[in-house]
Amino acid sequence: MARFVIATLGMVGALGLALWLGGLWTLLALLYITVFTFFLDRIAALAAPDRPDSEFPAGDGLAALLGLVHFPLLYAGVWAVAGAGGQSAAERVALFFALALFFGQVSNSNAHELIHRGSRRLHRLGVAVYCSLLFGHHVSAHLRVHHIHAATPQDPNSAPLGQSYYAFAPRAWIGSFRAGLRAETARRARTGKARGWHPYLTYAAGAALSLALAALVAGWAGLLALLGLAAYAQAQLLLSDYVQHYGLRRRARGAGRYEPVGPQHSWNAPHGFSSALTLNAPRHSDHHAHPARPYPGLELDRAEMPILPQSLPVMAVLALLPPVWRRLMDRRARRWQAETL
């Protein structure tokens, strides 16, 4: 459990110092989640096997702490990026990217863990984190659509072979919003709750509250800062979906049915530090096989699971360069598809 604590809370501490002291700390916070993470991923010892039997309770504790600390970091960040704290332009730019990378990689991964927990309090905390980033509908889209239809054409967040990230992103955002709404509405009709409070109203109210807090903190500049941070964080979540399912498809079994999701339907990465920082999000195949399994216990099998050639953050950057991405990934995706047919 120590590697998760050190990696995530180290970044929280760096951001806290950057917001409080400014200056060199803003650059160090940005370097922590970029250059430092890249080089630490080269140290194999950090990828040591986990011990799930002793880590699950602590895993929930860290997830709850990260969920709670997200909010002061977000609104203090809005205040600073908007210029209310008197930081220089260079400091504000460095803070923007450091914060947005944290929200997109750590807060997103942690909120993802929280919405899968059986505890109502933890689940609601995850919903609140997504709402604060104006992305509440992802909760319904992820739980009601993605985990059912991943690696099929019915999932807006599974990119087919040959599709660029730039074509995928708007399709995934709009498609997941609509698919999540349909799924929640249908579920409520089945359970006899069609006239009750709809989850999408919660997401809208949460987004409105987040925008109001940003305006209260720093006026119109605060609103713009929140919109920028949220957009960057959402783009990273979509990049993660794009990378982790690109070109992998489940076999059709007729009448709109598909084979069960398996280890071969998600891309994974074994890199230790970025995995610790993102709460084992790159161990994606095992998460789809066992959605309720807490992050410390997620496993990696290099023989049965597609493995990315670089860490997940590096692959997300390469996905922004479609010719490079396709040259690197299309052949690998075709090989895995051929082996599983």
C-alpha atoms as a printed R data frame, in Angstrom:
    type eleno elety resid chain resno       x       y       z
1   ATOM     1    CA   MET     A     1   0.000   0.000   0.000
2   ATOM     2    CA   ALA     A     2   2.934   2.298   0.608
3   ATOM     3    CA   ARG     A     3   3.586   2.941  -3.078
4   ATOM     4    CA   PHE     A     4   0.034   4.214  -3.633
5   ATOM     5    CA   VAL     A     5   0.248   6.492  -0.605
6   ATOM     6    CA   ILE     A     6   3.676   7.889  -1.500
7   ATOM     7    CA   ALA     A     7   2.883   8.483  -5.169
8   ATOM     8    CA   THR     A     8  -0.537  10.127  -4.715
9   ATOM     9    CA   LEU     A     9   0.021  12.098  -1.525
10  ATOM    10    CA   GLY     A    10   3.429  13.199  -2.798
11  ATOM    11    CA   MET     A    11   1.615  14.898  -5.675
12  ATOM    12    CA   VAL     A    12  -0.991  16.343  -3.299
13  ATOM    13    CA   GLY     A    13   1.808  17.788  -1.181
14  ATOM    14    CA   ALA     A    14   3.568  19.263  -4.212
15  ATOM    15    CA   LEU     A    15   0.353  20.953  -5.341
16  ATOM    16    CA   GLY     A    16  -0.350  22.243  -1.843
17  ATOM    17    CA   LEU     A    17   3.093  23.835  -1.645
18  ATOM    18    CA   ALA     A    18   2.690  25.267  -5.142
19  ATOM    19    CA   LEU     A    19  -0.611  26.908  -4.186
20  ATOM    20    CA   TRP     A    20   0.733  28.195  -0.872
21  ATOM    21    CA   LEU     A    21   4.256  29.296  -1.768
22  ATOM    22    CA   GLY     A    22   4.188  29.617  -5.561
23  ATOM    23    CA   GLY     A    23   7.501  30.247  -7.266
24  ATOM    24    CA   LEU     A    24   9.652  27.192  -7.898
25  ATOM    25    CA   TRP     A    25   7.077  24.905  -6.296
26  ATOM    26    CA   THR     A    26   4.712  25.388  -9.231
27  ATOM    27    CA   LEU     A    27   7.361  24.078 -11.608
28  ATOM    28    CA   LEU     A    28   8.235  21.208  -9.271
29  ATOM    29    CA   ALA     A    29   4.580  20.161  -9.068
30  ATOM    30    CA   LEU     A    30   4.368  20.069 -12.856
31  ATOM    31    CA   LEU     A    31   7.635  18.133 -13.128
32  ATOM    32    CA   TYR     A    32   6.421  15.629 -10.526
33  ATOM    33    CA   ILE     A    33   3.480  14.415 -12.624
34  ATOM    34    CA   THR     A    34   5.374  14.541 -15.927
35  ATOM    35    CA   VAL     A    35   9.156  14.141 -15.991
36  ATOM    36    CA   PHE     A    36   9.562  12.598 -12.522
37  ATOM    37    CA   THR     A    37   6.776  10.074 -13.193
38  ATOM    38    CA   PHE     A    38   8.273   9.176 -16.580
39  ATOM    39    CA   PHE     A    39  11.678   8.361 -15.119
40  ATOM    40    CA   LEU     A    40  10.344   6.611 -11.995
41  ATOM    41    CA   ASP     A    41   8.410   4.264 -14.275
42  ATOM    42    CA   ARG     A    42  11.800   2.936 -15.384
43  ATOM    43    CA   ILE     A    43  12.499   1.570 -11.902
44  ATOM    44    CA   ALA     A    44  11.209  -1.987 -11.938
45  ATOM    45    CA   ALA     A    45  11.189  -2.371  -8.150
46  ATOM    46    CA   LEU     A    46   8.184  -0.060  -7.889
47  ATOM    47    CA   ALA     A    47   6.111  -2.560  -9.862
48  ATOM    48    CA   ALA     A    48   6.395  -5.243  -7.170
49  ATOM    49    CA   PRO     A    49   3.315  -7.491  -6.699
50  ATOM    50    CA   ASP     A    50   0.640  -6.184  -4.376
51  ATOM    51    CA   ARG     A    51  -0.751  -7.943  -1.308
52  ATOM    52    CA   PRO     A    52  -4.512  -7.495  -1.662
53  ATOM    53    CA   ASP     A    53  -5.386  -9.423   1.494
54  ATOM    54    CA   SER     A    54  -3.728  -6.760   3.667
55  ATOM    55    CA   GLU     A    55  -4.387  -3.657   1.582
56  ATOM    56    CA   PHE     A    56  -8.116  -3.433   0.888
57  ATOM    57    CA   PRO     A    57  -9.122  -1.511   4.060
58  ATOM    58    CA   ALA     A    58  -6.241   0.930   3.628
59  ATOM    59    CA   GLY     A    59  -7.154   1.218  -0.029
60  ATOM    60    CA   ASP     A    60 -10.583   2.601   0.816
61  ATOM    61    CA   GLY     A    61  -9.053   4.982   3.347
62  ATOM    62    CA   LEU     A    62  -6.672   6.471   0.803
63  ATOM    63    CA   ALA     A    63  -9.465   6.713  -1.777
64  ATOM    64    CA   ALA     A    64 -11.660   8.611   0.682
65  ATOM    65    CA   LEU     A    65  -8.800  10.958   1.604
66  ATOM    66    CA   LEU     A    66  -8.004  11.692  -2.048
67  ATOM    67    CA   GLY     A    67 -11.689  12.294  -2.729
68  ATOM    68    CA   LEU     A    68 -11.950  14.807   0.102
69  ATOM    69    CA   VAL     A    69  -8.709  16.647  -0.681
70  ATOM    70    CA   HIS     A    70  -9.812  17.021  -4.318
71  ATOM    71    CA   PHE     A    71 -12.191  19.864  -3.465
72  ATOM    72    CA   PRO     A    72  -9.824  22.283  -1.700
73  ATOM    73    CA   LEU     A    73  -7.253  21.646  -4.420
74  ATOM    74    CA   LEU     A    74  -9.815  22.344  -7.143
75  ATOM    75    CA   TYR     A    75 -11.212  25.610  -5.776
76  ATOM    76    CA   ALA     A    76  -7.902  26.889  -4.439
77  ATOM    77    CA   GLY     A    77  -6.567  26.083  -7.896
78  ATOM    78    CA   VAL     A    78  -9.397  28.015  -9.528
79  ATOM    79    CA   TRP     A    79  -8.583  30.972  -7.285
80  ATOM    80    CA   ALA     A    80  -4.874  30.849  -8.159
81  ATOM    81    CA   VAL     A    81  -5.226  30.159 -11.892
82  ATOM    82    CA   ALA     A    82  -7.768  32.989 -12.160
83  ATOM    83    CA   GLY     A    83  -5.103  35.382 -10.872
84  ATOM    84    CA   ALA     A    84  -6.706  36.186  -7.526
85  ATOM    85    CA   GLY     A    85  -3.607  35.067  -5.636
86  ATOM    86    CA   GLY     A    86  -1.220  37.420  -7.388
87  ATOM    87    CA   GLN     A    87   0.903  34.720  -9.028
88  ATOM    88    CA   SER     A    88   2.842  35.590 -12.168
89  ATOM    89    CA   ALA     A    89   1.604  34.469 -15.580
90  ATOM    90    CA   ALA     A    90   4.256  31.736 -15.723
91  ATOM    91    CA   GLU     A    91   3.250  30.432 -12.287
92  ATOM    92    CA   ARG     A    92  -0.403  30.369 -13.275
93  ATOM    93    CA   VAL     A    93   0.333  28.429 -16.468
94  ATOM    94    CA   ALA     A    94   2.434  25.869 -14.586
95  ATOM    95    CA   LEU     A    95  -0.255  25.584 -11.913
96  ATOM    96    CA   PHE     A    96  -2.970  25.098 -14.526
97  ATOM    97    CA   PHE     A    97  -1.231  22.158 -16.164
98  ATOM    98    CA   ALA     A    98  -0.101  20.572 -12.884
99  ATOM    99    CA   LEU     A    99  -3.603  20.794 -11.427
100 ATOM   100    CA   ALA     A   100  -5.349  19.667 -14.599
101 ATOM   101    CA   LEU     A   101  -3.036  16.661 -14.928
102 ATOM   102    CA   PHE     A   102  -3.725  15.759 -11.292
103 ATOM   103    CA   PHE     A   103  -7.487  16.053 -11.745
104 ATOM   104    CA   GLY     A   104  -7.415  14.089 -15.005
105 ATOM   105    CA   GLN     A   105  -5.123  11.307 -13.825
106 ATOM   106    CA   VAL     A   106  -5.425  11.022 -10.037
107 ATOM   107    CA   SER     A   107  -8.830  12.508  -9.156
108 ATOM   108    CA   ASN     A   108 -10.428  10.772 -12.135
109 ATOM   109    CA   SER     A   109  -8.879   7.390 -11.296
110 ATOM   110    CA   ASN     A   110  -9.849   7.790  -7.657
111 ATOM   111    CA   ALA     A   111 -13.424   8.855  -8.412
112 ATOM   112    CA   HIS     A   112 -13.646   5.837 -10.699
113 ATOM   113    CA   GLU     A   113 -12.688   3.648  -7.749
114 ATOM   114    CA   LEU     A   114 -15.204   5.355  -5.473
115 ATOM   115    CA   ILE     A   115 -18.209   4.926  -7.785
116 ATOM   116    CA   HIS     A   116 -17.501   1.181  -7.860
117 ATOM   117    CA   ARG     A   117 -17.510   0.846  -4.062
118 ATOM   118    CA   GLY     A   118 -20.480  -0.738  -2.298
119 ATOM   119    CA   SER     A   119 -20.448   1.948   0.402
120 ATOM   120    CA   ARG     A   120 -23.057   4.605  -0.333
121 ATOM   121    CA   ARG     A   121 -20.860   7.320   1.181
122 ATOM   122    CA   LEU     A   122 -17.860   6.425  -0.958
123 ATOM   123    CA   HIS     A   123 -20.018   6.176  -4.066
124 ATOM   124    CA   ARG     A   124 -21.523   9.594  -3.435
125 ATOM   125    CA   LEU     A   125 -18.069  11.058  -2.887
126 ATOM   126    CA   GLY     A   126 -17.022   9.758  -6.310
127 ATOM   127    CA   VAL     A   127 -20.143  11.278  -7.879
128 ATOM   128    CA   ALA     A   128 -19.337  14.616  -6.220
129 ATOM   129    CA   VAL     A   129 -15.799  14.590  -7.626
130 ATOM   130    CA   TYR     A   130 -17.074  13.992 -11.159
131 ATOM   131    CA   CYS     A   131 -19.769  16.664 -10.745
132 ATOM   132    CA   SER     A   132 -17.175  19.196  -9.594
133 ATOM   133    CA   LEU     A   133 -15.364  18.604 -12.903
134 ATOM   134    CA   LEU     A   134 -18.662  19.040 -14.802
135 ATOM   135    CA   PHE     A   135 -18.596  15.387 -15.845
136 ATOM   136    CA   GLY     A   136 -21.228  13.804 -13.633
137 ATOM   137    CA   HIS     A   137 -22.873  11.856 -16.444
138 ATOM   138    CA   HIS     A   138 -19.725   9.728 -16.648
139 ATOM   139    CA   VAL     A   139 -20.942   7.886 -13.543
140 ATOM   140    CA   SER     A   140 -24.018   6.529 -15.310
141 ATOM   141    CA   ALA     A   141 -22.244   6.052 -18.641
142 ATOM   142    CA   HIS     A   142 -19.426   4.104 -17.019
143 ATOM   143    CA   LEU     A   143 -21.505   1.872 -14.758
144 ATOM   144    CA   ARG     A   144 -24.577   1.342 -16.965
145 ATOM   145    CA   VAL     A   145 -23.008   1.393 -20.445
146 ATOM   146    CA   HIS     A   146 -19.239   0.948 -20.539
147 ATOM   147    CA   HIS     A   147 -19.045  -2.055 -18.223
148 ATOM   148    CA   ILE     A   148 -21.823  -3.786 -20.152
149 ATOM   149    CA   HIS     A   149 -20.837  -2.936 -23.729
150 ATOM   150    CA   ALA     A   150 -17.049  -2.368 -23.568
151 ATOM   151    CA   ALA     A   151 -15.195  -3.465 -26.710
152 ATOM   152    CA   THR     A   152 -18.390  -3.478 -28.807
153 ATOM   153    CA   PRO     A   153 -19.913  -0.901 -31.180
154 ATOM   154    CA   GLN     A   154 -22.585  -0.211 -28.535
155 ATOM   155    CA   ASP     A   155 -20.027   1.459 -26.266
156 ATOM   156    CA   PRO     A   156 -19.227   5.064 -27.246
157 ATOM   157    CA   ASN     A   157 -16.033   4.887 -25.166
158 ATOM   158    CA   SER     A   158 -14.431   1.963 -27.048
159 ATOM   159    CA   ALA     A   159 -12.544   3.230 -30.107
160 ATOM   160    CA   PRO     A   160 -12.536   1.018 -33.215
161 ATOM   161    CA   LEU     A   161  -9.337   0.299 -35.102
162 ATOM   162    CA   GLY     A   162  -8.257   3.253 -37.254
163 ATOM   163    CA   GLN     A   163 -10.277   5.946 -35.460
164 ATOM   164    CA   SER     A   164  -8.232   8.938 -34.312
165 ATOM   165    CA   TYR     A   165  -8.585  10.410 -30.856
166 ATOM   166    CA   TYR     A   166  -9.906  13.631 -32.410
167 ATOM   167    CA   ALA     A   167 -12.773  11.737 -34.046
168 ATOM   168    CA   PHE     A   168 -13.307   9.617 -30.940
169 ATOM   169    CA   ALA     A   169 -13.481  12.342 -28.271
170 ATOM   170    CA   PRO     A   170 -16.659  14.215 -29.333
171 ATOM   171    CA   ARG     A   171 -18.366  10.933 -30.210
172 ATOM   172    CA   ALA     A   172 -17.475   9.491 -26.811
173 ATOM   173    CA   TRP     A   173 -18.544  12.581 -24.821
174 ATOM   174    CA   ILE     A   174 -21.887  13.062 -26.561
175 ATOM   175    CA   GLY     A   175 -22.513   9.352 -27.038
176 ATOM   176    CA   SER     A   176 -21.818   8.486 -23.409
177 ATOM   177    CA   PHE     A   177 -24.063  11.334 -22.220
178 ATOM   178    CA   ARG     A   178 -26.953  10.021 -24.310
179 ATOM   179    CA   ALA     A   179 -26.322   6.338 -23.641
180 ATOM   180    CA   GLY     A   180 -26.034   6.933 -19.893
181 ATOM   181    CA   LEU     A   181 -29.287   8.905 -19.896
182 ATOM   182    CA   ARG     A   182 -31.097   6.148 -21.808
183 ATOM   183    CA   ALA     A   183 -29.709   3.459 -19.514
184 ATOM   184    CA   GLU     A   184 -30.650   5.311 -16.319
185 ATOM   185    CA   THR     A   185 -34.136   6.116 -17.613
186 ATOM   186    CA   ALA     A   186 -34.733   2.502 -18.655
187 ATOM   187    CA   ARG     A   187 -33.441   1.199 -15.323
188 ATOM   188    CA   ARG     A   188 -35.749   3.527 -13.415
189 ATOM   189    CA   ALA     A   189 -38.716   2.413 -15.498
190 ATOM   190    CA   ARG     A   190 -37.889  -1.246 -14.755
191 ATOM   191    CA   THR     A   191 -37.637  -0.610 -11.020
192 ATOM   192    CA   GLY     A   192 -40.763   1.521 -10.792
193 ATOM   193    CA   LYS     A   193 -38.927   4.752  -9.945
194 ATOM   194    CA   ALA     A   194 -39.627   6.648 -13.156
195 ATOM   195    CA   ARG     A   195 -41.180   9.617 -11.310
196 ATOM   196    CA   GLY     A   196 -38.454  10.000  -8.699
197 ATOM   197    CA   TRP     A   197 -35.298  12.091  -8.714
198 ATOM   198    CA   HIS     A   198 -33.264  11.292 -11.819
199 ATOM   199    CA   PRO     A   199 -29.470  10.906 -11.411
200 ATOM   200    CA   TYR     A   200 -28.929  13.325 -14.291
201 ATOM   201    CA   LEU     A   201 -30.606  16.015 -12.196
202 ATOM   202    CA   THR     A   202 -27.982  15.340  -9.544
203 ATOM   203    CA   TYR     A   203 -25.229  15.733 -12.132
204 ATOM   204    CA   ALA     A   204 -26.701  18.997 -13.383
205 ATOM   205    CA   ALA     A   205 -27.146  20.367  -9.851
206 ATOM   206    CA   GLY     A   206 -23.592  19.339  -8.945
207 ATOM   207    CA   ALA     A   207 -22.168  21.056 -12.016
208 ATOM   208    CA   ALA     A   208 -24.184  24.210 -11.275
209 ATOM   209    CA   LEU     A   209 -22.917  24.230  -7.685
210 ATOM   210    CA   SER     A   210 -19.319  23.810  -8.859
211 ATOM   211    CA   LEU     A   211 -19.670  26.706 -11.283
212 ATOM   212    CA   ALA     A   212 -21.252  28.838  -8.566
213 ATOM   213    CA   LEU     A   213 -18.371  28.106  -6.180
214 ATOM   214    CA   ALA     A   214 -15.842  29.018  -8.873
215 ATOM   215    CA   ALA     A   215 -17.644  32.312  -9.470
216 ATOM   216    CA   LEU     A   216 -17.793  32.978  -5.734
217 ATOM   217    CA   VAL     A   217 -14.060  32.294  -5.397
218 ATOM   218    CA   ALA     A   218 -12.850  34.405  -8.314
219 ATOM   219    CA   GLY     A   219 -15.702  35.836 -10.366
220 ATOM   220    CA   TRP     A   220 -15.801  35.468 -14.131
221 ATOM   221    CA   ALA     A   221 -12.114  34.586 -14.198
222 ATOM   222    CA   GLY     A   222 -12.881  31.776 -11.758
223 ATOM   223    CA   LEU     A   223 -15.577  30.427 -14.054
224 ATOM   224    CA   LEU     A   224 -13.143  30.409 -16.977
225 ATOM   225    CA   ALA     A   225 -10.492  28.722 -14.835
226 ATOM   226    CA   LEU     A   226 -12.879  25.968 -13.773
227 ATOM   227    CA   LEU     A   227 -14.063  25.424 -17.350
228 ATOM   228    CA   GLY     A   228 -10.457  25.134 -18.503
229 ATOM   229    CA   LEU     A   229  -9.413  22.752 -15.733
230 ATOM   230    CA   ALA     A   230 -12.526  20.609 -16.200
231 ATOM   231    CA   ALA     A   231 -12.111  20.451 -19.981
232 ATOM   232    CA   TYR     A   232  -8.473  19.371 -19.645
233 ATOM   233    CA   ALA     A   233  -9.359  16.755 -17.023
234 ATOM   234    CA   GLN     A   234 -12.208  15.393 -19.145
235 ATOM   235    CA   ALA     A   235  -9.924  15.179 -22.175
236 ATOM   236    CA   GLN     A   236  -7.537  13.020 -20.160
237 ATOM   237    CA   LEU     A   237 -10.334  10.697 -19.096
238 ATOM   238    CA   LEU     A   238 -11.359  10.305 -22.728
239 ATOM   239    CA   LEU     A   239  -7.736   9.716 -23.697
240 ATOM   240    CA   SER     A   240  -7.557   6.960 -21.101
241 ATOM   241    CA   ASP     A   241 -10.663   5.280 -22.538
242 ATOM   242    CA   TYR     A   242  -9.305   5.678 -26.061
243 ATOM   243    CA   VAL     A   243  -5.955   4.092 -25.224
244 ATOM   244    CA   GLN     A   244  -7.280   1.286 -23.050
245 ATOM   245    CA   HIS     A   245  -9.759  -0.138 -25.563
246 ATOM   246    CA   TYR     A   246  -8.385   0.955 -28.930
247 ATOM   247    CA   GLY     A   247  -8.949  -1.573 -31.721
248 ATOM   248    CA   LEU     A   248 -10.045  -4.453 -29.459
249 ATOM   249    CA   ARG     A   249 -13.434  -6.029 -30.122
250 ATOM   250    CA   ARG     A   250 -15.514  -8.811 -28.591
251 ATOM   251    CA   ARG     A   251 -16.802 -11.455 -31.007
252 ATOM   252    CA   ALA     A   252 -20.447 -11.111 -32.048
253 ATOM   253    CA   ARG     A   253 -22.735 -14.056 -31.278
254 ATOM   254    CA   GLY     A   254 -25.748 -12.872 -33.230
255 ATOM   255    CA   ALA     A   255 -28.901 -10.909 -32.336
256 ATOM   256    CA   GLY     A   256 -26.868  -8.083 -30.787
257 ATOM   257    CA   ARG     A   257 -25.105 -10.432 -28.363
258 ATOM   258    CA   TYR     A   258 -21.345 -10.622 -27.791
259 ATOM   259    CA   GLU     A   259 -18.910 -12.911 -26.057
260 ATOM   260    CA   PRO     A   260 -18.226 -12.064 -22.392
261 ATOM   261    CA   VAL     A   261 -15.602  -9.398 -21.803
262 ATOM   262    CA   GLY     A   262 -12.219 -11.001 -21.198
263 ATOM   263    CA   PRO     A   263  -8.602 -10.108 -20.473
264 ATOM   264    CA   GLN     A   264  -7.944  -9.683 -24.204
265 ATOM   265    CA   HIS     A   265 -10.378  -6.766 -24.539
266 ATOM   266    CA   SER     A   266  -8.397  -4.039 -22.721
267 ATOM   267    CA   TRP     A   267  -4.869  -2.642 -22.999
268 ATOM   268    CA   ASN     A   268  -2.754  -2.696 -19.852
269 ATOM   269    CA   ALA     A   269   0.540  -1.259 -18.625
270 ATOM   270    CA   PRO     A   270   2.925  -2.660 -15.988
271 ATOM   271    CA   HIS     A   271   4.785   0.572 -15.150
272 ATOM   272    CA   GLY     A   272   5.040   0.934 -11.402
273 ATOM   273    CA   PHE     A   273   5.000   4.623 -10.529
274 ATOM   274    CA   SER     A   274   2.300   5.807 -12.931
275 ATOM   275    CA   SER     A   275   0.204   2.790 -11.896
276 ATOM   276    CA   ALA     A   276   0.596   3.789  -8.245
277 ATOM   277    CA   LEU     A   277  -0.226   7.420  -9.049
278 ATOM   278    CA   THR     A   278  -3.400   6.394 -10.916
279 ATOM   279    CA   LEU     A   279  -4.432   3.676  -8.427
280 ATOM   280    CA   ASN     A   280  -3.688   0.784 -10.778
281 ATOM   281    CA   ALA     A   281  -5.888   2.178 -13.553
282 ATOM   282    CA   PRO     A   282  -3.527   0.658 -16.184
283 ATOM   283    CA   ARG     A   283  -4.472  -2.823 -14.919
284 ATOM   284    CA   HIS     A   284  -7.635  -2.429 -16.922
285 ATOM   285    CA   SER     A   285  -8.401  -5.993 -17.986
286 ATOM   286    CA   ASP     A   286  -8.694  -7.238 -14.421
287 ATOM   287    CA   HIS     A   287 -10.888  -4.273 -13.530
288 ATOM   288    CA   HIS     A   288 -13.357  -5.234 -16.264
289 ATOM   289    CA   ALA     A   289 -13.270  -8.859 -15.143
290 ATOM   290    CA   HIS     A   290 -13.814  -7.871 -11.486
291 ATOM   291    CA   PRO     A   291 -15.368  -4.349 -11.360
292 ATOM   292    CA   ALA     A   292 -15.888  -4.458  -7.604
293 ATOM   293    CA   ARG     A   293 -12.291  -5.485  -6.840
294 ATOM   294    CA   PRO     A   294 -10.466  -2.601  -5.072
295 ATOM   295    CA   TYR     A   295  -7.439  -1.214  -6.864
296 ATOM   296    CA   PRO     A   296  -4.692  -2.732  -4.650
297 ATOM   297    CA   GLY     A   297  -5.808  -6.230  -5.679
298 ATOM   298    CA   LEU     A   298  -5.929  -5.757  -9.446
299 ATOM   299    CA   GLU     A   299  -3.673  -8.245 -11.203
300 ATOM   300    CA   LEU     A   300  -1.639  -8.224 -14.394
301 ATOM   301    CA   ASP     A   301  -0.985 -11.239 -16.630
302 ATOM   302    CA   ARG     A   302   1.381 -10.392 -19.461
303 ATOM   303    CA   ALA     A   303   0.606 -13.647 -21.283
304 ATOM   304    CA   GLU     A   304  -3.168 -13.168 -21.510
305 ATOM   305    CA   MET     A   305  -3.574  -9.393 -21.458
306 ATOM   306    CA   PRO     A   306  -2.628  -6.916 -24.222
307 ATOM   307    CA   ILE     A   307   0.283  -4.807 -22.980
308 ATOM   308    CA   LEU     A   308   0.951  -1.245 -24.103
309 ATOM   309    CA   PRO     A   309   4.476  -0.532 -25.361
310 ATOM   310    CA   GLN     A   310   4.797   2.481 -23.031
311 ATOM   311    CA   SER     A   311   3.148   3.644 -19.817
312 ATOM   312    CA   LEU     A   312  -0.442   4.871 -19.965
313 ATOM   313    CA   PRO     A   313   0.461   8.604 -19.640
314 ATOM   314    CA   VAL     A   314   3.034   8.299 -22.437
315 ATOM   315    CA   MET     A   315   0.567   6.458 -24.674
316 ATOM   316    CA   ALA     A   316  -2.015   9.187 -24.029
317 ATOM   317    CA   VAL     A   317   0.457  11.754 -25.379
318 ATOM   318    CA   LEU     A   318   1.223   9.585 -28.426
319 ATOM   319    CA   ALA     A   319  -2.510   9.235 -29.104
320 ATOM   320    CA   LEU     A   320  -2.529  12.965 -29.881
321 ATOM   321    CA   LEU     A   321  -0.310  12.179 -32.907
322 ATOM   322    CA   PRO     A   322  -2.511   9.907 -35.069
323 ATOM   323    CA   PRO     A   323   0.170   8.783 -37.586
324 ATOM   324    CA   VAL     A   324   2.556   7.844 -34.776
325 ATOM   325    CA   TRP     A   325  -0.243   6.208 -32.801
326 ATOM   326    CA   ARG     A   326  -1.474   4.057 -35.683
327 ATOM   327    CA   ARG     A   327   2.037   3.011 -36.644
328 ATOM   328    CA   LEU     A   328   2.612   1.883 -33.064
329 ATOM   329    CA   MET     A   329  -0.778   0.327 -32.230
330 ATOM   330    CA   ASP     A   330  -2.636  -0.929 -35.309
331 ATOM   331    CA   ARG     A   331  -0.370  -3.919 -35.865
332 ATOM   332    CA   ARG     A   332  -0.579  -4.896 -32.189
333 ATOM   333    CA   ALA     A   333  -4.372  -4.577 -32.146
334 ATOM   334    CA   ARG     A   334  -4.743  -6.692 -35.295
335 ATOM   335    CA   ARG     A   335  -2.516  -9.380 -33.812
336 ATOM   336    CA   TRP     A   336  -4.588  -9.601 -30.658
337 ATOM   337    CA   GLN     A   337  -7.807  -9.710 -32.643
338 ATOM   338    CA   ALA     A   338  -6.439 -12.487 -34.846
339 ATOM   339    CA   GLU     A   339  -5.352 -14.523 -31.812
340 ATOM   340    CA   THR     A   340  -8.751 -14.290 -30.165
341 ATOM   341    CA   LEU     A   341 -10.901 -15.141 -33.203
